[in-house]
Amino acid sequence: QVQLVESGGGSVQAGGSLRLSCKASGSTSRSYCMAWFRQAPGKEREGVASIYTGGAGLYYADPVKGRFTMVLDSAKNTLYLQMNNLKSEDAAMYYCATRYGSSWCPLDDSKYNYWGQGTQVTVSS
């Protein structure tokens, strides 16, 4: 299992950018799924992007394609989410999560076992 700590959230103007970080610690020797989810007040948690640390490709949910970019720095055990052209719809608490036992990394929160504390993103017009 891995301990996850998110950071980098904040308040930005619409059209602005933020870079979120997810620092993993603990047992990181095995490959596993890492994913970003987000949840706005009164709404269900939704998937944002996912990656398999063993080398599989990246997956992005449709609402963020072309605007968000995920990068895994294996040496630092850190997953970044670069968010560009932010919209009001992107405002949410963003969570990093992990899943073990499969190289299939769906954007389904029920499939993930370990979660970070979240980092808040707000977007103003």
C-alpha positions as CSV (number, residue, x, y, z in Angstrom):
1,Q,0.0,0.0,0.0
2,V,1.0,3.6,-0.5
3,Q,0.4,6.8,1.5
4,L,-0.8,9.7,-0.7
5,V,-0.6,13.4,0.0
6,E,-2.0,15.9,-2.5
7,S,-1.0,19.5,-2.8
8,G,-1.1,22.4,-5.2
9,G,-4.7,23.4,-5.0
10,G,-5.8,27.0,-4.8
11,S,-8.0,29.6,-6.3
12,V,-7.6,30.7,-9.9
13,Q,-9.5,32.8,-12.4
14,A,-11.3,31.1,-15.2
15,G,-8.9,30.3,-18.0
16,G,-6.0,30.0,-15.5
17,S,-3.8,27.1,-14.6
18,L,-2.8,25.0,-11.6
19,R,-0.5,22.1,-11.1
20,L,-1.6,19.5,-8.5
21,S,0.9,17.0,-7.0
22,C,0.3,13.6,-5.4
23,K,3.3,12.4,-3.4
24,A,3.4,8.7,-2.8
25,S,5.3,7.2,0.1
26,G,5.5,3.8,1.8
27,S,5.7,0.7,-0.4
28,T,6.1,1.8,-4.0
29,S,8.2,-1.1,-5.4
30,R,5.2,-2.7,-7.1
31,S,3.2,-1.3,-10.0
32,Y,-0.3,-0.1,-9.4
33,C,-2.9,2.3,-10.7
34,M,-2.9,5.9,-9.8
35,A,-5.8,8.2,-10.5
36,W,-7.2,11.6,-9.9
37,F,-10.8,12.1,-8.9
38,R,-12.8,15.2,-8.0
39,Q,-15.9,16.0,-6.1
40,A,-17.9,19.2,-6.0
41,P,-20.4,19.9,-3.2
42,G,-23.7,18.0,-3.7
43,K,-22.3,16.0,-6.6
44,E,-20.9,12.5,-7.0
45,R,-17.2,11.9,-7.2
46,E,-16.0,11.6,-10.7
47,G,-12.9,10.4,-12.4
48,V,-10.5,12.8,-13.9
49,A,-7.4,10.9,-15.1
50,S,-5.6,7.6,-14.5
51,I,-2.2,6.0,-15.1
52,Y,-0.6,2.6,-14.6
53,T,2.8,3.1,-12.9
54,G,4.1,0.0,-14.8
55,G,4.1,2.0,-18.0
56,A,0.6,1.9,-19.5
57,G,-0.8,4.9,-21.3
58,L,-2.7,7.8,-19.8
59,Y,-6.4,8.1,-19.7
60,Y,-8.4,11.3,-19.4
61,A,-12.1,11.8,-18.8
62,D,-13.8,13.6,-21.7
63,P,-14.4,16.9,-19.8
64,V,-10.7,17.5,-19.3
65,K,-9.2,16.1,-22.5
66,G,-7.0,18.7,-24.2
67,R,-6.8,20.8,-21.0
68,F,-5.4,18.6,-18.3
69,T,-2.1,16.7,-18.5
70,M,-0.8,14.1,-16.1
71,V,2.9,13.3,-15.6
72,L,4.5,10.6,-13.4
73,D,7.9,11.4,-12.0
74,S,8.9,7.9,-10.9
75,A,12.2,9.0,-9.3
76,K,10.2,11.3,-6.9
77,N,7.2,9.0,-6.6
78,T,5.1,12.0,-7.5
79,L,2.1,12.3,-9.9
80,Y,1.4,15.7,-11.3
81,L,-1.8,17.0,-12.8
82,Q,-1.3,20.1,-14.9
83,M,-4.6,21.8,-15.3
84,N,-4.9,24.5,-18.0
85,N,-7.8,26.6,-19.2
86,L,-9.7,26.0,-16.0
87,K,-13.4,26.4,-16.0
88,S,-16.0,26.9,-13.3
89,E,-17.0,23.3,-13.8
90,D,-13.6,22.2,-12.7
91,A,-14.0,23.6,-9.1
92,A,-13.9,20.6,-6.7
93,M,-11.9,18.8,-4.1
94,Y,-9.3,16.8,-6.0
95,Y,-8.2,13.4,-4.7
96,C,-5.4,11.1,-5.6
97,A,-6.1,7.3,-5.3
98,T,-4.4,4.0,-5.9
99,R,-5.5,0.6,-7.0
100,Y,-3.6,-2.7,-6.7
101,G,-3.9,-6.0,-8.5
102,S,-4.5,-4.9,-12.0
103,S,-3.0,-2.9,-14.9
104,W,-6.5,-1.8,-15.8
105,C,-7.1,1.6,-14.3
106,P,-10.7,2.7,-14.8
107,L,-12.1,6.0,-13.6
108,D,-14.3,4.3,-11.1
109,D,-13.8,5.3,-7.5
110,S,-15.2,2.0,-6.3
111,K,-12.1,0.2,-7.7
112,Y,-9.6,2.2,-5.7
113,N,-8.5,1.3,-2.2
114,Y,-6.2,4.1,-0.9
115,W,-6.9,7.8,-1.0
116,G,-5.2,11.0,-0.2
117,Q,-6.7,13.8,1.9
118,G,-7.6,15.9,-1.1
119,T,-6.7,19.4,-2.3
120,Q,-9.2,22.1,-3.0
121,V,-9.5,23.8,-6.4
122,T,-11.7,26.9,-6.8
123,V,-12.3,28.8,-10.0
124,S,-13.7,32.3,-10.2
125,S,-15.0,34.2,-13.1
